[in-house]
Amino acid sequence: MLNKYPLWKYLLVLFVVLLGLFYAAPNLYAPDPALQITGENSAQLIDKKTLKRALKALEESDIEYFGETIDAQGRNALVRLRDPEQQLTAQARVSRALGDGFIVALNLAPTTPDWLSDYGAQPMKLGLDLSGGVHFKLEVDVDAAIERRMEYSVNATKRALREQRIRGFVTLNEQGKVESRFKTEALRDQARAIIAENSPELVLDRVDEADSWNLLATMSQQTRKEIADYSVTQNLTTLRNRVNELGVSEPLVQRQGQNYIVVELPGIQDTAEAKRILGKVANLEFRLVANLDAAPSEKQRFEYRSPDRAGSSEWLERDVIITGERVSNAQASFDQNGRPNVNISLDSEGGGLMSRATRNNIKRRMGVLFIERKYRTRYETQEDGTEIVVKVPYDEKKLLTAPVIQSALGAQFQITGLDNPLESSELALMLRAGALAAPISFVEERTVGPSLGAENIRMGVKSVQYGLALVVLFMVLYYRVFGIAAVVALTFNLVLLISFMSMLGATLTLPGIAGIVLTVGMAVD
């Protein structure tokens, strides 16, 4: 006699199956190739005028588009394209039309209907071997890292000579060498011993002139190689930290060649945000505000970053107290007046340097510089008539704030003067994930979906279909009625498996499809 179950059990099974069908349904809707436009910084908004310029560039290039939208916050614009093969061309045309100050990234826009997405139903994330991810190839500017190290050597040399009360003129010349001038040979020899002790990586040469005794310091080739290797390795670690902050599942961040890093982010939706966060070269410098009688060679002038203080500037000392590399933790927060700020925690060495500098300069002002690597775009025509894009890097240094030092600071303090919470969150992320040891530039960007991914998906779906068909045929022919029941259960098993993977945000890869095929064959047991 057949087993009979209470009605509620049948209803429960039916409910679970229908729920599984509902959350598995978004996987039937393939995403559209798209361009995502966002500002270079988090405070920059995208308006209708900007979007109109982008659409005009597409129309002039005969690129079909549809479904252009700007999000509610005005931070992103999305333009869907008809042909995935035109994504790269469209990106180049729009980037040129908008110019510097905007990021135009490749994206795959979801097409899940609102009646599904409103209840949290989303398609599975697909690995790069299938679709839905982005591939970046970045080049590390090791020359900039070496130049930064030489600038640090200049500051260290000045500090060491000042502590020993040795008067001299120290600067970084156009050849990237530390040049020191002294009035007597005795001072030059004393300085040489001090520099050799404090900066052993420098190679010192005596260069005498008629009225001065000079030292010329260069960096050895071995030291340059070590700095280059360290820069790439440190950037690799920093990029991994930033990817972790993005919350991407199964990312790939690895070194390629001598100065290149490859980043693959499967299943990511906001590619423009990822590109901005990964490529952001943001750092901080803490310097004292220069005295009015300071020599021109001992101070630099910087403008304020906030639009509210546009045109205002301060003279800061050239000596740097600490940089963002000494930050061990950073959290975005608000002060007692509701204004955004960042809570900073320094490592032991940074805390000691900050304490010593502020303890000896109470009632003076200290400036916080925000340093950001940016690029100017230039288009050059080659002899064969082809046009290439040249990105010229430059460092923008703007002053965040210059408060009065009321008491000695330790390893924990706050940075104020930020425009909005988005800016404070982004700055905290940059500092928390680590400053890049050297600037990076994007030399390659692509999505995998239009070519290899589509083929992998097609073959994977076929393998599941063939596997299911063979199992169904065998079960029906061999077990008859019981085989049909097993086939129905097997189908529900697949639906529930896909729905659970979708709800959990799992990433489906090619090996994952092989696992599903294996499940089809083994589930009948």
N, C-alpha and C positions, 0 to 999 in steps of 0.2 A: 504494500500500500504506500502511495506517495506521501511524503512528509508534508504536513500543512503547517504554515506559520501564521502568526497573528497579522492582521491587516497593517498595523503600524510599521512592521518590519518591511513590508513591500513598499509602503509609502516612503520610508526612510531611504531605501535603495533607490527609488525613483527620484527622490529629492537630490541625493548625492550625484546621481548620473546627470540630472538636468543642470545642477550647479557646475559639474565638471564640463559639460558642453558649453555653458555660458563663458567660463573663464578660459576655455581652449579656443573659443571662436575668434579672438583677435589675431591668432596666428594665420588665419585665412586671408588677412589683408596685408598685402605687400607694401612696404614703405616707398615713398616717392623720393627721387633724387632732388636735392635742394641746396640752396646757398643760405648761409646764416650770416647776417651782418650785425656786428656789435661794435661798440666804441673801444678805443684803445685802452681806456681806463674805466673803472667801474662806475664813475660818476657821469660819464658821457651818455647822453640819451640819443635815441634814433627817432627822428621826426619824419613827417610825411614828405618833406622836401628832400631829405636824404634818400628815402626810399624811391622817390620819383626819379632822382638822378641815376640810381642803380637800374631801375626798369628801363630808362631811356637807353642806357648802355647796352642792355640786352636786346632791345628792339633794333638798334642800329647794327647789331651783329647777327640779326635774324635768328635769335635764339628764343624758342617758344617757352613761355612761362605761364604760371597760373597760381591762384591761391596765395597771393602775397599778403602777409599779415605783419603787424607790429604788436608785441605783447603788451599787456596792461601796464607794466612799469615803464615801457618805452626803452628798454635796454637792448632788445633784440628784434631784428626783422628777419622774416623767413620768406624766401621766394622758392616755390616749387618749380621744377623743370620737367618738360615732357620727355626729353631724351637724356639718359644717364651719361651717354658718351660726350655730351656737351658741358658737363660739369666743370672740367678744368678750364675750358675756353671761357665759360661764363665767369668763373672766378677771376681770371686774368682781366677780362673786360671791366668787370665791376670794380675791382681793386684799383685799376687805373682811373676810372671815372670818379671814384670817391677820394682818391689820394691818401696821403698819410693821415693818421688819426683814426682809421677804421680797420677792423679785422674782418676779412671776408673768408669764411671757412666752408668747407664741404660738409654736407650733412645728409642724413637720410630721415625725411620727415614721416612720422607715423600717420597711417590712414585709418586708424581704429575709429569706428563711429562713436559719437558722443554717448549713445545709449549703452555702450559697453564701458567706455573709459570713465564715465561718471560714477560707475560702481567699482572702479579700481581694476577693471579687466584690461590687461596689457599683454602684448605678445612677448614671447620669450626673447631674451637677449641672445644674439648670435655671435659666435666667435669670429675672429678675422678670417678663418678658413671658410666661413660661410658668408657672412654679410653683416652689415650694421656697425662696423668699426672704422677706426681711422688710423692711418699709419703716418708717423712723422719721422723724418730724418733730420737731425740737428747737427750743426757744426760748432765745435767749441773754439772760441777765439783765444788761443793760448798766448798770442802776442800781447793781447790786452792784459792777461794775467801777469805776464812778465813785467809789463810797464807798471802795473799796479804795485808789484813787489818792489820795483825800483823807487816808486814814490814813497813807499813805506820806509825804504832804506834812507831816503832823504830826511824824512821826519825823525827817524831813529837817530841819525847822525847829528841833526840839530839838537835833539834833546840831550844826547850824551855829551856833546861839546858844551852845551849851556850848563849842565850840571858840574862840569869840571872847570867852568869859567874860562873857556878858551874861545876867544873872539875870532870869527871867521865868516866867510860868505859861502853858503852851501846851496846848490841848486841842481836841478835835473836839466841837462842841456838837450839840444835838438837831436843829438845822436843817441839819446836814452842812457847817458852815463851820468853818474853823480860827480859833479865838479865842485871842489872845495878850494877856496882861496884864502891865503893867510899872509900877514904882513911880515912875518919873520920865519926863518928856517926852523928855529926852535919850536915855534907854535905848530908849524907843519908836522914836525916829527912827533910831537906830543899827540896831535890829532890822529896821526897815522896809527899809533899804538892803540888809541882808544877805539878807532873805527874797526881795526883788525880784531879787537877783542869782542866788540858788540855785534859786528856783522862779518863773521868769518866767511860767508859765501861770496864776498866781494873781493875782486882782484885789484890791488892798489898799485898805481904807478905815480912816480914823482914827475911833475911837469913844471919846470921853473921858467919864469918870465923875468923881464928886467926889473919890475918893481913888486913882484909877488911870488910867493912860493905856493905851488898848487899841488893838489892830489886829484887824480882821475880814477874813479872806481867803476869797474865793469863787472858784469856777472859772468862766471865761467860757463862753458858749454854744458858741463855736467849739471850745474845748478839749474840752468835753463831747461834741460831735459827733465830734471826732477820736478820743476814747477809745472811743466806741461803735463807730465803724467799725473801729478797730484790734481791739477785743474780738471782733467777729464774724469778721474776717479771720484773727486768730490762732487762734480756736477752730476755724475751718475747716481750717487747717493741722494743728492738733493732732489733730483727729478723723481726718484722712487718715492721719496717722502711726499712730494707734491701730488704724485699720482694716488698715493694712499689717501691724501686729503680729499681727492676728488671722489673717492668711494667707488672706483672702477673694479669690477670683478675680472680676475685672470688677466691682468695687464702684463705686457712685456716691455722691459726697459733694459737694454743691453748695449755694450760698447761695440762699435763696428770700425775696424781700422784704427788709425792712430788718433784722429781728432773728431770722430763722429759717434753719435749716440742715436740708436733707433728706439722709438717709443711706439708701441701698438696698444690701442685702447679699444677692446671689443665692446660692442653694445652701448657705447656712449652716445647720448643724444645731443648734448650741448657742446659741439666741437669747437665753437668759437671761444667759449669759456675755458675749455681745456687748453686751447692754443695760447690764450692770454696768460693763464696761470703757469703753464710749463715754460713759456718763453720770457716770462717777466724777470728782468734783471733789476731787482729793487734792493737797495741797501740803505743803511743809515750811517751817518757820521755825526759824532758829537764834538763840537768845537766851541771854544770860548769866543764871545764877542770881543773883537779887537778894541784896544784902547784908542782914544782919539789921536794920540801922538805916535802910534805905531808906524813903523816904516812901511812904505808901499810894498816892499818885497816880503813883508811878514804878514800880509793880510789879503783877503779876497772878498769880493762883493757878491752877494747872492740875493736874488729876488724871492719874495714870499710866494708860496705855491697856491695859497687860497685865493680864489677870485675876489673875495671881499677885501683883500689887501693888495690887489693888483697895482703894480707900480712902486710899491714900497720895497725897501731892501735894507740889508744890514751888512756891515763889514765884519767878517769872521777871521780869526787867526788861521794860518795855514796848518798849524800843528793839529793833528787829529787825536782826540782823547781815546775814543774807542770807535769801532764800527759795528755793524749789525752781525758780524761773524761771532761776536762775543755773547749774543743773545741765546739763552738756553730755552726760554719759553716766552710766548707772547699770546695774550688773550684780548680780544676786542671787548670793550665794556663802555659804560657811560659814567660821567662824573656826576657830582651832586646837582648840577644844573641841567642834566639830561643831554649833555653834549658828548659826542663819541670820542673815545680815547682808546689807547692800547696799554695794557698793563705789561710791563717788561720785567723779565728776570734774566740777570746776567750770570755767566759762569764765574768761577772763583777769580780768575785772572782779570776778567772784565770788571767785576765788582771792586777789586783792589785798585785798578786804574781809575775808575770813576770816583771812588772814595777819596783817593789822594788828590785828584784834580779839583774836586769840589770843596774839599776841606781847606785847601789853600786859596780858594777864590770865592769865599762867601761874600754876598752882595754884588758880585759880578753877574753878568748874564751869560747863559750858555745856549748856543744855537743847535737845533736838530735839523740836519740836512737830509732831505729825501733824494736819493740818487736813482735815476731810472735810465736804463739803456733804451734808446729809441733809434728809429731808422728813417732816413730820408730816401725816397724812391726816385731813381733817375732812370730814364729810358735811353738806351744807346742803340744806334743803327750800325750793324756790321757791314763789311765790304760787300757781302752777298745780298744785302738788302734786308736781312732778318733783323728783328728788333729783340733786344734782350733787356731784362730788368736788372738793375743794379741797386742793391740796398747799401746805403752808406750809413754806418753806425755813428752815433754820437751820444754822449752822456749828458742828460739834463739834470742839473743840480738845483733844487729849489728848497727854500727854507720853510719848514713846517711851523716852528715856533722858536721863540728865544726868551724863555722865562728867566727871572732873577733867581739865583741860587740862594735860597733862604737858609739852608743847612747842608751839611755833608750828606751826599747821596750814597747809598749802598748798592747792593745787587738787585734791588727791586724799586721801581719807580714807574711813573706814568708818562706817556707821550700824548699831548693834546694838540689842538690846532688842526684837526682833521675835518673835512667838509661834511661827511655823512657816514652813517653806519656801514654802508657797503665798502667805503674806502678803508675804514678801520678794520673791518673783517679781512679784507684782502691783504692789508699790510701785516696784520697778525699772522695770516697764513704764510706769507712770504718769509717772515722772520722765524716762525715756528718750524717750517719745513727746512729752513736753512738758506742762507744766501748762496747764490751761484759763485763759485770760485773764479769763473771767467764767463764773459758774455757768450750767449749762444744765438745762432740764427737758423731759421727753418730753410733747409735746402730742398726738401721734398715733402709733399703732403698728398695723400691719396686715400680714397676709400676702396675697399676690396670688393664690395658688393656687386657692381655692374658686370664684372667679368668672371673671375674664378669663383667668387662666392655663389653666384647664380648657378653655375655649373655644378658645384658641389651640392647645393640644395636640391637641384633636379635629380642628380644621381642618388642622393640620399633618400629622397622621397620614393624614387623608383625601387630602391632596394627594400624599403619597408613594404611597399605595395606587393612586390614579388614574393617577399617572405611571408606576408600575411596571406596572399592568394594560395601559396603552396600548402601552408598550414590548414587553411580553410578546406581546400580540396581533399587533403588527407583525412581530416577529421570528419567531414561529411560522408565520404565514401566508406570509411572504416567503422565509425561509430554511429552513423545515421542520426537519429533524433538527439542522442546525447552529444554527438559531435556538433550539431547546430547550437545546442545550449552552450557548449564550450566556446564556440566561435563568438557568440554574442557576448559572453563574459570576457573573452579576449579583446574584443573591440572596446568594451567599456574600460578595460584595463588600460588600453592605449590612451583613450580620451582622458581618463583620470590622471595618468602619468604626465601628459602634456599640460593639463590644467594646473597640476601641482607645481610643475617646473615654472609655469608662467607666473603663478601667484608668489612663489618664493624668489623670483627674480634670477633664476638660474641661467647660466650661459650655456647654450647648446653649441657644441663643436662637432667636427666630423667624427671623432671617436665616440661622441655621445650618440650620434645616429647609429653607429655600429652597435652600441649597447642596446638601443631600442630594438634593433633587428634581432639581437640575441634574446631580448625579453619576449619578443613575439614567439620565438621557437621554444623557449623554456616555460612560458607561462601555462601552456596546456598540461604540463605535468601536475 
